[in-house]
Amino acid sequence: LIIAVFFTDDLDFLALGGAAVGLALFHLLLRFGVRGWYVYVPLALVIWGLMYNSGVHATIAGVAMGLMLRCTRREGETRSPGEHIEHLVRPLSAGIAVPLFALFSAGVSLKGEALAGVFTRPETLGVVLGLVVGKTLGIFGGTYLAARFTKAELNKDLAWADVFAVASLAGIGFTVSLLIGELSFAGDADTVNEIKAAVLLGSLIAAVLSGVLLKLRVRRYRELYEAEERDEDASGVPDIYEQDDPGYHLRMAAIHEEKAAEHRRLAERAGAASNKPDSPA
């Protein structure tokens, strides 16, 4: 939506209208359960071409069609249309499209001047802060507001700290960040290169930050797991579930008394050994 609204100079309303009609037809075909790649692939290519010629960035066509795909399974389906298309397109997207985009778009000379300029120019600093701070707060805040003001609920097995840690992962930007940078500063090669450096640096900071946060959350869950498995009184029930059982505390008292008695014996033995006079030479 941002690309469509802010990065479109001239509009061809006839082509844009044709793309809208194509999208409406795409939606109707999906709604009535029409199947067959020979229907959707040609239609998608026509929509893409019309969107491209309308002046709106052609990626909007793909985004719009993707949003229309049903991702819920109906009775008798093993996969929803969205899951099916994702399964088919993933090798092409992840194996060819994204690497080629990275190859042609990410070339940047990481010289000292370019990296130093990342934190001195407002454009590049905005990119870094947008990736590291903006995305994290946006995703975390959106999730919190959804859980606070709608019927959505946070999974009971998760904590908000987990959501924040995962949200920080979104700061690892690449393809879309580079695309927005190129569209925003088209014609200014030096600024585009600095924006690319800012994207890479911001992604690196986000990767380190998210790695640290997720590591802390893993440590926390490991501690919880160990606490849930601990059974010091050998009763067969983890100690954490016996805190309200008087018998548990009596058993633990007996265990500690036995350990205390053993340590007293060891202390007496050590004291006797230290007080024993040295034998004559």
C-alpha positions as a Markdown table, in Angstrom:
| # | Residue | x | y | z |
|---|---|---|---|---|
| 1 | Leu | 0.0 | 0.0 | 0.0 |
| 2 | Ile | 2.9 | 2.4 | 0.8 |
| 3 | Ile | 4.5 | 1.6 | -2.5 |
| 4 | Ala | 1.2 | 2.1 | -4.4 |
| 5 | Val | 0.4 | 5.4 | -2.7 |
| 6 | Phe | 3.8 | 7.1 | -2.2 |
| 7 | Phe | 5.9 | 5.8 | -5.1 |
| 8 | Thr | 3.6 | 6.2 | -8.0 |
| 9 | Asp | 4.2 | 9.3 | -10.2 |
| 10 | Asp | 1.9 | 8.9 | -13.2 |
| 11 | Leu | -1.2 | 6.8 | -13.3 |
| 12 | Asp | -2.8 | 5.1 | -16.3 |
| 13 | Phe | -6.3 | 4.7 | -15.0 |
| 14 | Leu | -7.4 | 2.5 | -17.9 |
| 15 | Ala | -4.6 | -0.1 | -17.1 |
| 16 | Leu | -5.3 | 0.3 | -13.4 |
| 17 | Gly | -9.0 | -0.3 | -13.9 |
| 18 | Gly | -8.2 | -3.4 | -16.0 |
| 19 | Ala | -5.9 | -4.7 | -13.2 |
| 20 | Ala | -8.8 | -4.1 | -10.7 |
| 21 | Val | -11.2 | -6.0 | -12.9 |
| 22 | Gly | -8.6 | -8.8 | -13.2 |
| 23 | Leu | -8.3 | -8.9 | -9.4 |
| 24 | Ala | -12.0 | -9.0 | -8.9 |
| 25 | Leu | -12.2 | -12.0 | -11.4 |
| 26 | Phe | -9.4 | -13.7 | -9.5 |
| 27 | His | -11.3 | -13.3 | -6.3 |
| 28 | Leu | -14.5 | -14.7 | -7.8 |
| 29 | Leu | -12.8 | -17.7 | -9.2 |
| 30 | Leu | -11.3 | -18.4 | -5.8 |
| 31 | Arg | -14.6 | -18.0 | -4.1 |
| 32 | Phe | -16.4 | -20.4 | -6.4 |
| 33 | Gly | -13.6 | -23.0 | -6.0 |
| 34 | Val | -12.4 | -22.9 | -9.6 |
| 35 | Arg | -9.2 | -24.9 | -9.9 |
| 36 | Gly | -6.4 | -25.2 | -12.5 |
| 37 | Trp | -3.1 | -23.5 | -13.0 |
| 38 | Tyr | -4.1 | -22.9 | -16.6 |
| 39 | Val | -6.7 | -20.5 | -15.4 |
| 40 | Tyr | -4.8 | -18.6 | -12.7 |
| 41 | Val | -1.4 | -18.3 | -14.2 |
| 42 | Pro | -2.5 | -16.5 | -17.4 |
| 43 | Leu | -4.8 | -14.3 | -15.4 |
| 44 | Ala | -2.0 | -13.5 | -12.9 |
| 45 | Leu | 0.3 | -12.5 | -15.8 |
| 46 | Val | -2.4 | -10.2 | -17.3 |
| 47 | Ile | -3.0 | -8.6 | -13.9 |
| 48 | Trp | 0.7 | -8.1 | -13.4 |
| 49 | Gly | 1.2 | -6.6 | -16.8 |
| 50 | Leu | -1.8 | -4.2 | -16.4 |
| 51 | Met | -0.5 | -3.1 | -12.9 |
| 52 | Tyr | 2.9 | -2.5 | -14.3 |
| 53 | Asn | 1.6 | -0.4 | -17.2 |
| 54 | Ser | -0.7 | 1.5 | -14.8 |
| 55 | Gly | 2.3 | 3.2 | -13.2 |
| 56 | Val | 1.8 | 1.4 | -9.8 |
| 57 | His | 4.7 | -0.9 | -8.9 |
| 58 | Ala | 3.9 | -4.4 | -10.2 |
| 59 | Thr | 4.6 | -6.0 | -6.8 |
| 60 | Ile | 1.2 | -4.7 | -5.7 |
| 61 | Ala | -0.4 | -7.2 | -8.1 |
| 62 | Gly | 1.3 | -10.1 | -6.4 |
| 63 | Val | 0.6 | -8.8 | -2.9 |
| 64 | Ala | -3.1 | -8.3 | -3.7 |
| 65 | Met | -3.5 | -11.8 | -5.2 |
| 66 | Gly | -1.7 | -13.3 | -2.3 |
| 67 | Leu | -4.0 | -11.6 | 0.2 |
| 68 | Met | -7.0 | -13.1 | -1.7 |
| 69 | Leu | -5.9 | -16.7 | -1.3 |
| 70 | Arg | -7.9 | -18.7 | 1.2 |
| 71 | Cys | -5.7 | -20.1 | 3.9 |
| 72 | Thr | -8.3 | -22.0 | 5.8 |
| 73 | Arg | -9.0 | -25.6 | 5.0 |
| 74 | Arg | -12.5 | -26.8 | 4.0 |
| 75 | Glu | -13.9 | -30.2 | 4.8 |
| 76 | Gly | -12.1 | -32.8 | 2.8 |
| 77 | Glu | -9.1 | -30.6 | 1.9 |
| 78 | Thr | -5.6 | -31.6 | 3.0 |
| 79 | Arg | -4.3 | -28.2 | 2.1 |
| 80 | Ser | -5.8 | -24.8 | 1.6 |
| 81 | Pro | -5.3 | -23.0 | -1.7 |
| 82 | Gly | -2.9 | -20.6 | 0.1 |
| 83 | Glu | -0.8 | -23.6 | 1.4 |
| 84 | His | -0.9 | -25.3 | -2.0 |
| 85 | Ile | 0.3 | -22.2 | -3.8 |
| 86 | Glu | 3.0 | -21.5 | -1.2 |
| 87 | His | 4.3 | -25.0 | -1.5 |
| 88 | Leu | 4.5 | -24.7 | -5.3 |
| 89 | Val | 6.0 | -21.2 | -5.4 |
| 90 | Arg | 8.5 | -21.5 | -2.6 |
| 91 | Pro | 11.3 | -23.2 | -4.6 |
| 92 | Leu | 11.0 | -20.6 | -7.3 |
| 93 | Ser | 10.7 | -17.7 | -4.9 |
| 94 | Ala | 13.4 | -18.8 | -2.4 |
| 95 | Gly | 15.7 | -20.5 | -4.8 |
| 96 | Ile | 15.6 | -18.1 | -7.8 |
| 97 | Ala | 13.7 | -14.8 | -7.3 |
| 98 | Val | 15.1 | -13.7 | -3.9 |
| 99 | Pro | 18.8 | -14.7 | -4.7 |
| 100 | Leu | 18.6 | -12.9 | -8.0 |
| 101 | Phe | 17.1 | -9.8 | -6.4 |
| 102 | Ala | 19.8 | -9.8 | -3.8 |
| 103 | Leu | 22.5 | -10.3 | -6.4 |
| 104 | Phe | 21.4 | -7.3 | -8.5 |
| 105 | Ser | 20.2 | -5.0 | -5.7 |
| 106 | Ala | 22.5 | -5.4 | -2.7 |
| 107 | Gly | 25.8 | -4.5 | -4.3 |
| 108 | Val | 27.3 | -1.8 | -2.1 |
| 109 | Ser | 30.8 | -0.8 | -1.2 |
| 110 | Leu | 31.1 | -1.1 | 2.6 |
| 111 | Lys | 33.8 | 1.6 | 2.9 |
| 112 | Gly | 34.5 | 3.4 | 6.2 |
| 113 | Glu | 32.9 | 6.6 | 4.9 |
| 114 | Ala | 29.7 | 4.8 | 3.9 |
| 115 | Leu | 29.4 | 3.1 | 7.3 |
| 116 | Ala | 30.3 | 6.3 | 9.2 |
| 117 | Gly | 27.6 | 8.2 | 7.2 |
| 118 | Val | 24.9 | 5.7 | 8.4 |
| 119 | Phe | 24.8 | 7.4 | 11.8 |
| 120 | Thr | 25.3 | 11.0 | 10.6 |
| 121 | Arg | 22.7 | 11.4 | 7.9 |
| 122 | Pro | 19.0 | 11.4 | 8.8 |
| 123 | Glu | 18.0 | 9.2 | 5.9 |
| 124 | Thr | 20.3 | 6.4 | 6.8 |
| 125 | Leu | 19.8 | 6.7 | 10.5 |
| 126 | Gly | 16.1 | 6.5 | 9.9 |
| 127 | Val | 16.6 | 3.2 | 8.1 |
| 128 | Val | 18.5 | 1.7 | 10.9 |
| 129 | Leu | 16.1 | 2.9 | 13.6 |
| 130 | Gly | 13.1 | 1.8 | 11.5 |
| 131 | Leu | 14.5 | -1.7 | 11.2 |
| 132 | Val | 15.7 | -2.1 | 14.8 |
| 133 | Val | 13.2 | 0.0 | 16.7 |
| 134 | Gly | 10.3 | 0.6 | 14.5 |
| 135 | Lys | 9.6 | -2.9 | 13.4 |
| 136 | Thr | 10.0 | -4.3 | 16.8 |
| 137 | Leu | 7.7 | -1.8 | 18.5 |
| 138 | Gly | 5.3 | -2.0 | 15.6 |
| 139 | Ile | 4.8 | -5.7 | 15.7 |
| 140 | Phe | 4.9 | -5.9 | 19.5 |
| 141 | Gly | 2.5 | -3.0 | 19.9 |
| 142 | Gly | 0.1 | -4.3 | 17.2 |
| 143 | Thr | 0.0 | -7.7 | 18.9 |
| 144 | Tyr | -0.6 | -6.2 | 22.3 |
| 145 | Leu | -3.4 | -3.9 | 21.0 |
| 146 | Ala | -5.0 | -6.9 | 19.2 |
| 147 | Ala | -4.9 | -8.9 | 22.5 |
| 148 | Arg | -6.1 | -6.0 | 24.5 |
| 149 | Phe | -9.0 | -4.7 | 22.4 |
| 150 | Thr | -10.2 | -7.7 | 20.4 |
| 151 | Lys | -11.1 | -11.3 | 21.1 |
| 152 | Ala | -7.6 | -12.4 | 20.2 |
| 153 | Glu | -5.6 | -13.9 | 23.1 |
| 154 | Leu | -1.9 | -14.6 | 23.6 |
| 155 | Asn | -1.2 | -18.3 | 23.8 |
| 156 | Lys | -1.1 | -19.3 | 27.5 |
| 157 | Asp | 2.3 | -20.9 | 26.9 |
| 158 | Leu | 3.9 | -17.6 | 25.8 |
| 159 | Ala | 4.9 | -14.5 | 27.6 |
| 160 | Trp | 5.0 | -11.0 | 26.3 |
| 161 | Ala | 8.8 | -11.1 | 26.5 |
| 162 | Asp | 8.6 | -13.9 | 23.9 |
| 163 | Val | 6.6 | -11.8 | 21.6 |
| 164 | Phe | 9.1 | -8.9 | 22.0 |
| 165 | Ala | 12.0 | -11.2 | 21.2 |
| 166 | Val | 10.3 | -12.6 | 18.1 |
| 167 | Ala | 9.2 | -9.1 | 17.0 |
| 168 | Ser | 12.9 | -8.0 | 17.1 |
| 169 | Leu | 13.6 | -10.6 | 14.4 |
| 170 | Ala | 11.5 | -8.6 | 11.9 |
| 171 | Gly | 14.3 | -6.0 | 11.9 |
| 172 | Ile | 16.4 | -8.3 | 9.7 |
| 173 | Gly | 15.2 | -6.7 | 6.5 |
| 174 | Phe | 16.5 | -7.2 | 3.0 |
| 175 | Thr | 14.5 | -7.4 | -0.1 |
| 176 | Val | 11.6 | -5.0 | 0.7 |
| 177 | Ser | 13.9 | -2.6 | 2.5 |
| 178 | Leu | 16.3 | -2.4 | -0.4 |
| 179 | Leu | 13.3 | -2.0 | -2.8 |
| 180 | Ile | 11.9 | 0.9 | -0.8 |
| 181 | Gly | 15.3 | 2.5 | -0.6 |
| 182 | Glu | 15.8 | 2.3 | -4.3 |
| 183 | Leu | 12.3 | 3.7 | -5.0 |
| 184 | Ser | 12.7 | 6.5 | -2.4 |
| 185 | Phe | 16.0 | 7.8 | -3.7 |
| 186 | Ala | 15.9 | 6.9 | -7.4 |
| 187 | Gly | 18.4 | 8.9 | -9.4 |
| 188 | Asp | 20.7 | 9.5 | -6.4 |
| 189 | Ala | 23.3 | 6.7 | -6.6 |
| 190 | Asp | 25.4 | 7.8 | -3.6 |
| 191 | Thr | 22.4 | 8.0 | -1.3 |
| 192 | Val | 21.1 | 4.6 | -2.6 |
| 193 | Asn | 24.4 | 3.0 | -1.7 |
| 194 | Glu | 24.3 | 4.5 | 1.8 |
| 195 | Ile | 20.8 | 3.3 | 2.2 |
| 196 | Lys | 21.9 | -0.2 | 1.3 |
| 197 | Ala | 24.7 | 0.0 | 3.8 |
| 198 | Ala | 22.1 | 1.2 | 6.4 |
| 199 | Val | 19.9 | -1.8 | 5.6 |
| 200 | Leu | 22.7 | -4.2 | 6.0 |
| 201 | Leu | 23.9 | -2.6 | 9.2 |
| 202 | Gly | 20.4 | -2.3 | 10.7 |
| 203 | Ser | 19.8 | -5.9 | 9.8 |
| 204 | Leu | 23.0 | -7.0 | 11.5 |
| 205 | Ile | 22.1 | -5.0 | 14.7 |
| 206 | Ala | 18.6 | -6.6 | 14.7 |
| 207 | Ala | 20.1 | -10.0 | 14.2 |
| 208 | Val | 22.4 | -9.6 | 17.2 |
| 209 | Leu | 19.7 | -8.1 | 19.4 |
| 210 | Ser | 17.1 | -10.8 | 18.6 |
| 211 | Gly | 19.7 | -13.5 | 19.1 |
| 212 | Val | 20.5 | -12.2 | 22.6 |
| 213 | Leu | 16.8 | -11.8 | 23.5 |
| 214 | Leu | 15.9 | -15.3 | 22.2 |
| 215 | Lys | 18.9 | -16.8 | 24.0 |
| 216 | Leu | 17.7 | -15.2 | 27.3 |
| 217 | Arg | 14.2 | -16.6 | 26.7 |
| 218 | Val | 15.6 | -20.1 | 25.9 |
| 219 | Arg | 17.6 | -19.9 | 29.2 |
| 220 | Arg | 14.4 | -18.9 | 31.1 |
| 221 | Tyr | 12.4 | -21.8 | 29.6 |
| 222 | Arg | 15.3 | -24.2 | 30.3 |
| 223 | Glu | 15.2 | -23.2 | 34.0 |
| 224 | Leu | 11.4 | -23.7 | 34.0 |
| 225 | Tyr | 11.8 | -27.1 | 32.4 |
| 226 | Glu | 14.4 | -28.1 | 35.0 |
| 227 | Ala | 12.2 | -26.9 | 37.8 |
| 228 | Glu | 9.3 | -28.9 | 36.5 |
| 229 | Glu | 11.4 | -32.1 | 36.3 |
| 230 | Arg | 13.2 | -31.7 | 39.7 |
| 231 | Asp | 12.2 | -34.4 | 42.2 |
| 232 | Glu | 14.5 | -34.2 | 45.1 |
| 233 | Asp | 12.3 | -36.2 | 47.5 |
| 234 | Ala | 12.1 | -39.1 | 44.9 |
| 235 | Ser | 8.3 | -39.2 | 45.3 |
| 236 | Gly | 7.7 | -39.6 | 41.5 |
| 237 | Val | 6.0 | -36.2 | 41.4 |
| 238 | Pro | 8.0 | -33.0 | 40.5 |
| 239 | Asp | 8.7 | -30.8 | 43.5 |
| 240 | Ile | 7.0 | -27.8 | 41.9 |
| 241 | Tyr | 3.6 | -29.6 | 42.1 |
| 242 | Glu | 4.0 | -30.5 | 45.8 |
| 243 | Gln | 4.5 | -27.1 | 47.3 |
| 244 | Asp | 1.1 | -27.4 | 49.0 |
| 245 | Asp | 1.6 | -30.9 | 50.3 |
| 246 | Pro | 2.8 | -31.1 | 53.9 |
| 247 | Gly | 4.2 | -34.6 | 53.3 |
| 248 | Tyr | 6.6 | -33.1 | 50.7 |
| 249 | His | 8.0 | -30.6 | 53.2 |
| 250 | Leu | 8.4 | -33.3 | 55.8 |
| 251 | Arg | 10.2 | -35.5 | 53.4 |
| 252 | Met | 12.5 | -32.6 | 52.4 |
| 253 | Ala | 13.1 | -31.8 | 56.0 |
| 254 | Ala | 14.2 | -35.3 | 56.7 |
| 255 | Ile | 16.5 | -35.2 | 53.6 |
| 256 | His | 18.1 | -32.0 | 54.8 |
| 257 | Glu | 18.4 | -33.2 | 58.3 |
| 258 | Glu | 20.2 | -36.3 | 57.1 |
| 259 | Lys | 22.5 | -34.2 | 55.0 |
| 260 | Ala | 23.1 | -31.8 | 57.9 |
| 261 | Ala | 24.0 | -34.8 | 60.1 |
| 262 | Glu | 26.4 | -36.1 | 57.5 |
| 263 | His | 28.1 | -32.7 | 57.2 |
| 264 | Arg | 28.5 | -32.5 | 61.0 |
| 265 | Arg | 30.2 | -35.9 | 61.0 |
| 266 | Leu | 32.5 | -34.8 | 58.3 |
| 267 | Ala | 33.2 | -31.6 | 60.2 |
| 268 | Glu | 34.1 | -33.5 | 63.4 |
| 269 | Arg | 36.3 | -35.9 | 61.4 |
| 270 | Ala | 38.1 | -32.9 | 59.7 |
| 271 | Gly | 38.5 | -31.2 | 63.1 |
| 272 | Ala | 39.9 | -34.3 | 64.8 |
| 273 | Ala | 42.4 | -34.7 | 61.9 |
| 274 | Ser | 43.6 | -31.1 | 62.2 |
| 275 | Asn | 44.0 | -31.3 | 66.0 |
| 276 | Lys | 46.1 | -34.4 | 65.9 |
| 277 | Pro | 49.7 | -33.6 | 66.9 |
| 278 | Asp | 52.4 | -34.0 | 64.3 |
| 279 | Ser | 54.5 | -37.1 | 64.7 |
| 280 | Pro | 58.2 | -36.4 | 65.7 |
| 281 | Ala | 60.7 | -36.2 | 62.9 |
